[in-house]
């Protein structure tokens, strides 16, 4: 198995999210760190500015780097602003270009045959695959014109289309298109439903998925981890990680620059506690992984020791029913599964009754969950006050999906024994000033923390978040089953942050903050507690070996810089 990355850019973007690769040597260093042997590369300027100049700069940048293959950005012409398609595609072939990349949303043209047909016709004749890029976006934004892609795939049956950057919000359209068009492929750096690769394999679609990272703007470690722990059969893993892409591009095997990371690199050397997930269904997203048994199976695959979740039904209208659903779920695996009592400020008396019912005595409920956005209330809303008083009296953790102008400073000061966690700090790209204003208070507020759950993964943003708030204030969360455990975990374990910081984020911080979270077992094995109630160093390793022993090893031995243990 050898990783081929089909989605990489070189050169500077106008807004430097993710630390651009000015030189090929910098790109090579990141590829090697992540065990990626080869890459199809376009130029940043061509993707967002001058197409012709950017394509020329690309050829200069990759010259002499045999594992970097050029991909030109193209678009339909207007009155001669770009070369005629027949001449342009022929020129691309003469220069050794392997594919064309189209940005129809950014360049403002419809993906319809009457507009792009002349260009696609020449690309089909040249047997040059087309990458369709609709830009980065939130998972809930459905911007891809799936009907147009289906029509074009049928109109040009000998042309391979590769859709870049589809998200979980595109899942239903993707499955339908897989049945309708055999010449459409999906790059999945932003497509991370739970156990995604295993499910597409079971349905016979694995060989229509191709590996890509979105470097340098995206944190490539997420999709690397998702792929390594994806549950694919060996032949499918070989196809997904590189062989399908090489076949589409007409690239024969070459000398590899590096070996892939071993499976073990994705696992943390500390028992991982996931502090942000859900039980039940939310059909705006698509998650076939449902129920405690499926949860624990996925946890075992990814090395997650314990999981704290709230009910989808509870954060929506049926709060009491949803809290009951969570209570029933945690009884199946009492050492692995834990829950939040959801509080809806619009029904404060009912919510306080639930708080007392589930937290007055021993239970697997370990804190409260507020969803200020869905409930249409800020954190300082009076409807939260009764439950916050209870939380403060019992030093509980409270996970908060913010509602906009929340008065964090005032609320944290008013309830000093409550441990507040701001959800989805991964959304900060490391540059946005509003995010900086929100998170800069975390370092100096003793009872304020953040979690990393969510679909955004900006390269280098985790390092900037740590520098801003401190590693002792960050907790691992996945938002599972909206997103895959491995994709979210690798954000931390395969990043280039320090090992002691990984240990804090993956589990040590949660064990300190969640006073009701008992740690007695991980991955089905009893681990005796050490000093201060923490598991002994390396205690999880035996469990990890048990889980991974039946998973085929992916290849070479590219180790980590040092052990967390």
N, C-alpha and C positions, 0 to 999 in steps of 0.2 A: 504494500500500500504506500502511495506517495501523494501527498496533498498538492493539488493544483488549484490555485485561487483565481477564479474567473472575474473577480470584481475588485480591482485595485486602481488607484489613481496616484500619479506622481506630479509634483509641482505645487505651487502655492494657490490656495483658494483665497477669495476676497476676505472671508471671515475665517480665521485660522482655528476652527474647531478641530481638535484631534491631532494637532502638530503635523503639518504636511511634511512629505519627504521631498526636500529640495534636490537631493541627489540620489541616484540609484543605490549608492552605498548605504544610505540610511534605510531605504526600503529593504535592502538585502539583510540588514541586521535584524529588523523586525520579523521578516519571514523566517529567518533562521531560528530566532528565539522561540517562535511558535511552531516550529517543525513543518513549515510549508516550503516545498521544494521549488515550485514554479508558479508563475502568475501571468495572467493576461492584464495588460496595463493600458490605461488611457491617460490623457493629460488633463489636469485640473482646469487650465485655461480653456481647453476645447470644450469641457463639460459645462462651463458657465459663462464663457465669453467668446473669444475669437476662435472659431473652429479650425480654420486653415492654419493659422499661426500655431495654435495649440498642438495640432497633429504634427507639425514640423518639429516643434520642441520635443515632442514625445520620441521621435526617431533619434534625435540627438541624445536624449536622456538614457535610452535603453541600449544604445550602441555598445557592443562589447560585453553585454550581459546576456549570455545564452539562455538563461532560464526566465528572462522577462520578454514576453511576446507582445508586440504592439497591437493596439486596438484603436482604430480611428473613430472619432465622433463624426457623424454625418447627419444631413438633414435635406429635405426636398428644397430645390433651388427656387429663388424668386428673381426673375429678370437678370440672371447671371451673377447673383451675389455670392454663390458658391459654384464650384465646377459642375459641368454637365454630368449626370449620373454615370453614363457610359464611360466617359473619360476618367472620372474620379475613381470609380471602382477599379478600372484597369491600372491606374496609377498606384492605388493602394496595394494591389497584387504585386506590382513591380517593386515596391518598397518592402515587401515581406510582411504586410499587415494581415492579421489572421481573422479579424472580425470587425463589424461596424456597430457602433453604439448610438442609439437614438434617444433623444430627450424631448419627446413631443410636448410635455407640459411646460418645461422650461423654455423651449424655443417656440411655443405658441403655434402649433399646427395640429390638425386632426389626424388621428391614426386611421385614416380611411384610404382605400385603394385609389380613389380619384386624386388624392394628394401625394401619398407616398409610393404609389404604384410604380412609377418609372424607376425610382431608386431601388425598390425591392426586387423588381424584375432583373436588374443588373446584378444585384447581390446574389440572387438565386442562380443566375447563369455562372457566376464566379464561385459558387459553392462556399459563400462566405456567411457564416451565421450572423444573426442580428440580435443584439442585446437591447432590450427595451427597459429604459430607466425612467421612472416616474418620480424620482427624488425622495429624500427622507421625509417622513411624516409621522404623526401619531397613529397608533394602530387602529383607531376608530375612524380615520379618514379613508373613505373608499374612493380613491382617485383614479384607479386603473380602469380603462375602458375595456372590460373583459369581452363584451360583444364584438368590438372591433378586432380584438386579437384573434378571437375564434374565426371570424370571417376571413381575416388575412391568412391565417394558418391553413384554411381550406382552399383559399385562392392560390397560395404558393406552397403546395404540398412538399416540394423538394427543398424548401428553405427552412432552416432551423431557427426558431425564435426562443430566446432565453429571457424570461421575465426576471428582472432584478428587484430585490427589496420588498417582495410581498410580505404582508404582516398577518397576524392572527385574524384581523378583520377581513382578510381576503379568503379565508379557509373554505367557505362554502363554494365560492366561485372557482377556486383552484381545483377542488375535487371534481366539479362538474366539467371543467375544461380538460382535465386529465382523460376523461372518458371520450371527449369529443374531438381532441386533436393530439395525435401522436407526435407531431413535430414541434410541440411546445414544451419547454423545459423550465424549471424553476430554480433560481438561485435563492438560498434560504437564510442569509445572514440575519434577517429581521423576522423570520417566520419560525416561531418557537412555541407552538402548542405543546402540551405535555406529551412526552413519549412520541413525538412527531415522526421521527424516522422509523421507529418500530411499527407504527401504524401504517405508514405509506408502504412499508415493506410487506406487511400482511395483506395489503390490498393490491400488491403487484405493481406499484408505481415507483419503487425506489430508483430505478434507472432513469427516471425523468427528473431527478433532482441533482443539482450540481453544487459543489462547494464554492462559496465565495465569502469574503469578509467585509467588504465595504471600506477597507483601509484607504486612507488614513483617518477618515472621519469617525469610523466606528471602532469599538474595542473588539478586535478580532478574536480575543481569547474566548468570548462567549460562544461563538459558533464552533470553534475548535473543540471546546468541552462538550457541547451538544453532540457533535459528530462522534467523538471518541466513545461516549457512553450511549450512543443512539440505539443499541440493540439490533444492529444489522447483521445479517449473515456475512461471511467473509467476502463472497463474490460481490455482494451488493455494496459493502463498505469500500471495496476497491473501485467499483464503478462510481459511486457518489463522490468519493474524495478526489478522483482525478481522471479515471479512464474514460468516463462519459465525456468530459470536457475535452480531453485530448482527441477523442474520436471526432467530435463535432468540429473541432478546429483543424483537424488534419495534422496533428502533431504526433510524431513518433516518440517513443521513449528515449530520453536523453540521460546523460549522467546527472544524478541527483545532487543537489547542493547540500541537503541535510536529511536526516531521518525524522519521521514523525514522532511526536511526543508519545511516551507510553501512557497507557490508561491511568496508571497510578498517579500521574502528575495532576489530574483533575481533582483528586480527593484531597481533603484537608487532613492534616495530621492532628486534628483536635475534633472531638465529637461536635458535629455541626447542628446548630439549633436554628431552624427557620422560623422567624417570628411573624411572618405575614403570608397568610394563605386563606383559602375559602373552602367551604363544603357546600354541595348542592350544585345548582345549575344557574347560569346566566346566559341566555341564548343570544345575547349580543356578541358573545364570544362562543367558541366551539371547543368543548372539552369532553371527549369520550371517556376520559379517565375520571371515574366517579366512585365514591364510597371508600370507606376505611381500608378495605383489603387492597384495592387498586392504589390507594395512596401509599401504603406501606411497601408495596411491591416497587413502586417508583422510587420511594425513599431509599430502599435497599440498593437499587441499581446505581443510585447517585451518591450514596454514602451520607444520607441525611439521618441523623440520630433521632431528633425530635422535631415536631412540627406543631406550630400554634396557628389556629385558623378561626375565622368567623363564618357565619352562614350567609350565603348570598341572599336568601329569603329575608334574613334578619336585617341586613343593611338596606333592603328595600322596604316594602310596606308591612310584611308579616314578621315583625320583630320578635314577638314572644314565641311564635311557632318556629322561627328560625333558630332562636336560642335553644329550643327544645331539640331541634334537629342536631345541633352541634353537641348537645349533652349526650344524645344517643350514640353519636359517632365515636366519641372519645372512649366509651366503655369497651370498645372492641380491642383496643391496643393501649391500655392505660399507661404504659411506660413510654409510649412513642407519640401519642396524639394528645394535644391539649387545645383549649379553646378560649376565646374571648366572649364575654357577655356584650352583645351589641346594645348600645344605648341610643334611642331615638329621642331627641329633645322635644319633638312635637307631641310626644306621649310620655312626659316625665314620670308620672306616677306608675304607669305600667312598667317602664324601664327600671325604676328603682325597685319595684317588686321582683323583677327578674334578677337584679343584682343581689338582693338579699337571698333569693331562692338558691342561686348557684354558687354564692361565695361565702355565705355565713358559716358553712361547715366544710369539711374536707371534700374536695372535688378536683377534677382535671381542668377547671376553669382557673386561669392564671392572670386575668386582667380584663380591661374594658376596651371596646372598639367604638370609636366615633367616626362617622362618615359625614363630615360637615357639608361637603359638596352635595351629596345626594339628598341630605335632609334639609338643605336650604337654610343652614344656620351656621354662624361662626362659633369658634371654640368658646368664646365668652358669653354665648347665649344662656339666658337664665334656665332654659330647659335642661342644660347639662349640670347645673349646680348641685342638685341633690346627689347625683351619682359621683360627681367629683369630690364631694365632701366625704362620701364613703371611701372612695379610692385613696384619699389623703389619710384618712384614719387608719387604713390597712396597708399603706405604702405599696399600692398596686401600680402596675404598668398600664398605661393607656396609649393605645395605638390610634393615631389621628390622621385621617385623610382630610387635609385642610379644606377650608371653604373660601379662601381668598384673603380677606383682611382680618385674619385671626389675631387676637391680642396675646401673642405668645408670652411676652414679657410679664404682663399683668397676671395672666392665669398661672404661669409657673411660680410666680412669687406668692400668689394667694394660696396655692396648694403645694407647698415645698416638699412634702414627702411623696407626692405622686411623681412617678417616672414617666414623662411624656415622650412619645416617639413620633416624630414627623415622618409620615410614609412617603416613599417614592423619591428619595433624594437623588436617585440615578437620573432623574429628569434634568438636573443641572448639567450643563455642558462644560462647566469650568470657566465660562466667560460671561454669561448673562448676568447683568448687574442686579436684576430683581432676585435671582437665586442667591447671589452673594449676600444681599441684604437679609434674606430670609435665614440663611444658614450661619452667618457670621456670629449670631447670638448664641449658637449651640455650645461653642467652646467655653464661654464664660457663664453659662447658666447650668448649675449643677444637676438639675433634674430634667434636662432637655437632651434628646438624642435623635438620631435619624436612622431609617432603614433604607436598604438599597433596592427594594423590589421594583419591578417595572420593566417596560419594554425598551427604554432608551439605554444605549451603551456607547457613550462617546469616548473615543480613545484619549487616555490621559486624564479624564475627568475624575476618576477615583483618587488618583494621586493629589489632585487639586482639592478635592473634598476633604481628604485626610489632613492636608496642610491647613485647611480653613477651620475644621471643627475638631480635629484630633481623632486618632484611630480608636481611642477608648470611648468614643461617642457614636460609633457606627455599628449597626447590627445587620446581619445577613437576613434577607427576606426574598421570596421568590414570586409572590402573588399566585402561586400554584393553586388550582389547575388552569389558570389563565395562561401561564408560561411554564416552560420546562425547568425542572430543578437543575439539571446539568448546565443549561445555558446560563442560568443566574449564578450558580456556584462558581463556574469558571471565571466569571467577571472578577472574582476575588482570587481564587487559587492559582490561576494562570497569569495574573497580572504581574507587573514588575515592582509591586510594593514590597516592603520588607516582610520577612517571615513572622516576626512578632506582631506586626500589624494584621496579617492574615489570621493569626490565631485569635486575636481580640475580636475581629469582625465576625469570624465564623462561629464562635461559640462562647468565648470567655466573657464578653460583655453581657450577653443574654443571661448567663448564669448568675452574674452579679445583680442584674436589674430585676429579673423576675423572681420575686421572693417566694412565690407559690409553686414554682416549677421545680419539681423534685427530679434529680438526676440519679437514676438507679440502673438504667439499662440503655444500651445502644446497639442497634441492628440485631436485636434478639439475644445479645450476650450480656450477662451480668458483669458490671465493672465496679469493683469496690471503690468507695470514695476515698480520696486522699486527704491531705491537709486542707483546711478551710472548706471542706465539703466539695472539692473539685475532683474530677477523675484523675488518676495518675497519668503522667506523660506516657504517650504511646499506647494507652489502654484501648483506643479505638482501632489500632492497627490490625489486631487479630480479626476483628469483625470485618474490616475492609478486605482482608485477604480472603475471608470466607465468601464474601459477595463476589469478588472479582475473579476468583479462581476458575470459574466456569465460563468467563468471558474471553474470547480469543484475543491474544495480545496483538497490538496494531503495528508493532515494528520496533525500530531502533531504540537505543537507550540514551535519550537526551534527558539528563537529570535536572533537578532543581538546584538552585544555587546553594541551598543548605536546608537542613531538616527543620521542621517546625517543632519537632518533639524535643 
